[in-house]
Amino acid sequence: MIGFIRLVIMLFVALTVVYVSLSFYSRAVRKSKLRQKWHDGKQLVDRDTFVQRGLERYDSSIRRKLIWGVYVVPLVVIGVIIYLTNFT
């Protein structure tokens, strides 16, 4: 049982590192695209305001929420493997 708890803790730490890395990367890509969009389009507001508003919309978008799949997918797969191994 101790081995299983150790595995779960290590899995959680690894998934957290992947989640944080993916989250920072996704936000940086979005920020870069917003800066490019501001540069290519009409400059009705300053760049920082445009980027800040775009990132606020990004924070509430479905794409941002899909990153939580980093936690969900591996845990579901492990759960299914454990179930199939023990109960079928």
N, CA, C and O of each residue as an XYZ file, in Angstrom:
352
protein
N       0.822     -1.197      0.000
C       0.000      0.000      0.000
C       0.871      1.268      0.000
O       0.538      2.263     -0.642
N       1.989      1.208      0.731
C       2.888      2.354      0.774
C       3.463      2.631     -0.618
O       3.630      3.787     -1.007
N       3.761      1.577     -1.355
C       4.268      1.738     -2.719
C       3.263      2.432     -3.616
O       3.635      3.267     -4.440
N       1.976      2.090     -3.460
C       0.921      2.718     -4.254
C       0.795      4.199     -3.910
O       0.636      5.033     -4.802
N       0.866      4.526     -2.633
C       0.765      5.929     -2.213
C       1.963      6.715     -2.748
O       1.811      7.850     -3.197
N       3.129      6.121     -2.701
C       4.329      6.770     -3.238
C       4.172      6.997     -4.741
O       4.549      8.052     -5.252
N       3.619      6.015     -5.448
C       3.386      6.153     -6.883
C       2.411      7.287     -7.179
O       2.627      8.068     -8.106
N       1.347      7.379     -6.403
C       0.352      8.429     -6.616
C       0.963      9.808     -6.366
O       0.702     10.749     -7.114
N       1.765      9.924     -5.326
C       2.394     11.208     -5.023
C       3.360     11.603     -6.135
O       3.368     12.756     -6.567
N       4.168     10.666     -6.598
C       5.112     10.965     -7.677
C       4.374     11.310     -8.976
O       4.793     12.203     -9.713
N       3.286     10.606     -9.248
C       2.472     10.900    -10.429
C       1.889     12.303    -10.331
O       1.900     13.050    -11.309
N       1.383     12.663     -9.161
C       0.817     13.994     -8.963
C       1.878     15.073     -9.171
O       1.607     16.091     -9.808
N       3.074     14.860     -8.643
C       4.158     15.832     -8.819
C       4.526     15.959    -10.301
O       4.688     17.068    -10.810
N       4.656     14.834    -10.983
C       5.005     14.862    -12.406
C       3.909     15.547    -13.230
O       4.208     16.349    -14.115
N       2.660     15.236    -12.943
C       1.555     15.858    -13.677
C       1.476     17.356    -13.391
O       1.115     18.140    -14.269
N       1.811     17.751    -12.173
C       1.803     19.170    -11.844
C       2.886     19.911    -12.619
O       2.652     21.019    -13.101
N       4.059     19.316    -12.743
C       5.134     19.933    -13.527
C       4.708     20.067    -14.989
O       4.935     21.107    -15.608
N       4.100     19.031    -15.536
C       3.629     19.071    -16.924
C       2.532     20.120    -17.078
O       2.531     20.871    -18.053
N       1.599     20.181    -16.127
C       0.504     21.144    -16.196
C       1.025     22.583    -16.172
O       0.620     23.411    -16.989
N       1.922     22.872    -15.231
C       2.454     24.236    -15.118
C       3.232     24.608    -16.374
O       3.087     25.718    -16.887
N       4.049     23.700    -16.870
C       4.818     23.975    -18.085
C       3.911     24.227    -19.276
O       4.110     25.182    -20.027
N       2.913     23.369    -19.447
C       1.974     23.516    -20.556
C       1.154     24.798    -20.428
O       0.869     25.456    -21.428
N       0.783     25.144    -19.223
C       0.016     26.361    -18.996
C       0.829     27.604    -19.352
O       0.327     28.502    -20.029
N       2.090     27.657    -18.896
C       2.943     28.798    -19.229
C       3.205     28.870    -20.729
O       3.191     29.955    -21.309
N       3.442     27.729    -21.354
C       3.703     27.705    -22.787
C       2.475     28.186    -23.568
O       2.599     28.997    -24.486
N       1.309     27.690    -23.206
C       0.088     28.069    -23.908
C      -0.185     29.563    -23.765
O      -0.583     30.219    -24.728
N       0.029     30.099    -22.570
C      -0.187     31.522    -22.346
C       0.817     32.357    -23.141
O       0.458     33.401    -23.686
N       2.058     31.911    -23.210
C       3.075     32.647    -23.966
C       2.761     32.649    -25.463
O       2.943     33.663    -26.137
N       2.292     31.521    -25.977
C       1.913     31.452    -27.393
C       0.739     32.383    -27.658
O       0.727     33.094    -28.663
N      -0.243     32.385    -26.771
C      -1.408     33.257    -26.942
C      -0.989     34.722    -26.910
O      -1.474     35.530    -27.702
N      -0.092     35.059    -25.998
C       0.388     36.433    -25.878
C       1.115     36.858    -27.153
O       0.947     37.981    -27.629
N       1.917     35.957    -27.694
C       2.632     36.248    -28.932
C       1.664     36.465    -30.092
O       1.852     37.376    -30.898
N       0.643     35.640    -30.174
C      -0.354     35.798    -31.242
C      -1.124     37.102    -31.090
O      -1.445     37.747    -32.088
N      -1.422     37.498    -29.865
C      -2.124     38.767    -29.655
C      -1.255     39.950    -30.053
O      -1.748     40.910    -30.645
N       0.030     39.890    -29.736
C       0.930     40.967    -30.142
C       1.020     41.065    -31.665
O       1.035     42.163    -32.221
N       1.081     39.921    -32.329
C       1.137     39.904    -33.787
C      -0.169     40.427    -34.380
O      -0.157     41.164    -35.366
N      -1.284     40.047    -33.783
C      -2.589     40.516    -34.262
C      -2.700     42.037    -34.102
O      -3.233     42.715    -34.980
N      -2.201     42.567    -32.993
C      -2.218     44.015    -32.784
C      -1.337     44.712    -33.811
O      -1.705     45.755    -34.352
N      -0.182     44.136    -34.073
C       0.759     44.732    -35.021
C       0.191     44.735    -36.447
O       0.398     45.692    -37.194
N      -0.524     43.668    -36.824
C      -1.069     43.553    -38.178
C      -2.347     44.349    -38.377
O      -2.646     44.751    -39.502
N      -3.110     44.588    -37.315
C      -4.407     45.240    -37.455
C      -4.347     46.723    -37.151
O      -3.284     47.345    -37.138
N      -5.534     47.267    -36.907
C      -5.631     48.681    -36.545
C      -5.240     48.836    -35.073
O      -5.641     48.042    -34.222
N      -4.464     49.856    -34.799
C      -4.022     50.106    -33.432
C      -4.964     51.117    -32.763
O      -4.632     52.295    -32.632
N      -6.145     50.639    -32.344
C      -7.120     51.520    -31.705
C      -6.778     51.761    -30.241
O      -7.107     52.814    -29.695
N      -6.129     50.810    -29.606
C      -5.669     50.961    -28.226
C      -4.194     50.590    -28.186
O      -3.665     50.019    -29.140
N      -3.533     50.918    -27.079
C      -2.119     50.563    -26.999
C      -1.960     49.049    -26.880
O      -2.891     48.339    -26.500
N      -0.777     48.579    -27.207
C      -0.521     47.140    -27.294
C      -0.739     46.432    -25.968
O      -1.331     45.353    -25.939
N      -0.278     47.013    -24.877
C      -0.408     46.355    -23.579
C      -1.870     46.160    -23.186
O      -2.231     45.115    -22.645
N      -2.700     47.143    -23.449
C      -4.126     47.024    -23.151
C      -4.772     45.948    -24.022
O      -5.570     45.146    -23.537
N      -4.430     45.933    -25.290
C      -4.968     44.936    -26.212
C      -4.592     43.526    -25.776
O      -5.431     42.625    -25.759
N      -3.323     43.344    -25.424
C      -2.849     42.027    -25.000
C      -3.503     41.635    -23.679
O      -3.911     40.486    -23.513
N      -3.609     42.569    -22.740
C      -4.224     42.270    -21.440
C      -5.678     41.844    -21.608
O      -6.109     40.880    -20.974
N      -6.433     42.531    -22.438
C      -7.834     42.153    -22.672
C      -7.926     40.780    -23.335
O      -8.795     39.976    -22.997
N      -7.029     40.523    -24.275
C      -7.020     39.220    -24.940
C      -6.687     38.092    -23.975
O      -7.274     37.014    -24.058
N      -5.760     38.327    -23.069
C      -5.411     37.299    -22.087
C      -6.525     37.085    -21.076
O      -6.704     35.970    -20.586
N      -7.270     38.121    -20.758
C      -8.427     37.955    -19.866
C      -9.486     37.070    -20.527
O     -10.090     36.223    -19.870
N      -9.705     37.270    -21.819
C     -10.635     36.395    -22.542
C     -10.092     34.983    -22.627
O     -10.854     34.020    -22.544
N      -8.795     34.850    -22.791
C      -8.166     33.528    -22.862
C      -8.319     32.774    -21.541
O      -8.525     31.561    -21.536
N      -8.217     33.494    -20.424
C      -8.326     32.845    -19.112
C      -9.691     32.194    -18.905
O      -9.797     31.221    -18.157
N     -10.720     32.702    -19.542
C     -12.048     32.108    -19.384
C     -12.436     31.231    -20.576
O     -13.593     30.825    -20.684
N     -11.506     30.938    -21.456
C     -11.819     30.164    -22.655
C     -11.779     28.662    -22.381
O     -11.245     28.219    -21.365
N     -12.343     27.898    -23.291
C     -12.370     26.441    -23.178
C     -10.968     25.867    -23.365
O     -10.644     24.831    -22.785
N     -10.149     26.517    -24.155
C      -8.778     26.036    -24.388
C      -7.994     26.010    -23.080
O      -7.232     25.078    -22.824
N      -8.180     27.009    -22.279
C      -7.498     27.071    -20.980
C      -7.968     25.932    -20.070
O      -7.174     25.338    -19.340
N      -9.245     25.645    -20.126
C      -9.802     24.580    -19.280
C      -9.396     23.184    -19.770
O      -9.339     22.245    -18.976
N      -9.120     23.044    -21.043
C      -8.707     21.744    -21.578
C      -7.341     21.305    -21.064
O      -7.018     20.117    -21.093
N      -6.550     22.243    -20.599
C      -5.240     21.889    -20.060
C      -5.396     21.025    -18.802
O      -4.487     20.271    -18.456
N      -6.533     21.128    -18.120
C      -6.787     20.276    -16.951
C      -6.832     18.807    -17.337
O      -6.767     17.942    -16.464
N      -6.940     18.510    -18.606
C      -6.901     17.134    -19.076
C      -5.580     16.449    -18.757
O      -5.495     15.221    -18.773
N      -4.554     17.234    -18.471
C      -3.266     16.674    -18.067
C      -3.438     15.839    -16.798
O      -2.766     14.820    -16.632
N      -4.319     16.256    -15.916
C      -4.590     15.491    -14.705
C      -5.609     14.383    -14.951
O      -5.448     13.267    -14.456
N      -6.638     14.682    -15.700
C      -7.775     13.784    -15.835
C      -7.438     12.547    -16.661
O      -7.723     11.430    -16.230
N      -6.849     12.717    -17.818
C      -6.620     11.602    -18.744
C      -5.729     10.507    -18.145
O      -6.112      9.337    -18.188
N      -4.561     10.836    -17.591
C      -3.738      9.753    -17.038
C      -4.404      9.034    -15.860
O      -4.269      7.818    -15.721
N      -5.117      9.774    -15.018
C      -5.783      9.136    -13.879
C      -6.904      8.201    -14.333
O      -7.093      7.132    -13.753
N      -7.638      8.596    -15.358
C      -8.692      7.728    -15.887
C      -8.077      6.484    -16.523
O      -8.579      5.378    -16.324
N      -7.005      6.651    -17.279
C      -6.350      5.504    -17.911
C      -5.820      4.530    -16.854
O      -5.989      3.318    -16.988
N      -5.186      5.050    -15.814
C      -4.683      4.184    -14.754
C      -5.827      3.483    -14.042
O      -5.725      2.300    -13.716
N      -6.915      4.204    -13.798
C      -8.085      3.603    -13.166
C      -8.679      2.483    -14.014
O      -9.056      1.440    -13.480
N      -8.764      2.682    -15.307
C      -9.296      1.654    -16.202
C      -8.373      0.437    -16.237
O      -8.843     -0.700    -16.229
N      -7.070      0.671    -16.277
C      -6.114     -0.441    -16.280
C      -6.226     -1.237    -14.984
O      -6.224     -2.468    -15.016
N      -6.321     -0.560    -13.859
C      -6.460     -1.257    -12.575
C      -7.755     -2.052    -12.545
O      -7.771     -3.201    -12.103
N      -8.836     -1.450    -13.011
C     -10.127     -2.146    -13.030
C     -10.066     -3.396    -13.916
O     -10.480     -4.480    -13.506
N      -9.550     -3.229    -15.121
C      -9.484     -4.362    -16.053
C      -8.567     -5.462    -15.554
O      -8.831     -6.644    -15.773
N      -7.500     -5.080    -14.890
C      -6.560     -6.069    -14.379
C      -7.160     -6.869    -13.220
O      -6.959     -8.081    -13.131
N      -7.879     -6.209    -12.354
C      -8.372     -6.852    -11.136
C      -9.767     -7.457    -11.256
O     -10.056     -8.436    -10.568
N     -10.622     -6.927    -12.082
C     -12.017     -7.331    -12.059
C     -12.526     -7.968    -13.339
O     -13.727     -8.208    -13.458
N     -11.676     -8.246    -14.283
C     -12.166     -8.936    -15.478
C     -11.381    -10.206    -15.714
O     -11.648    -10.926    -16.676
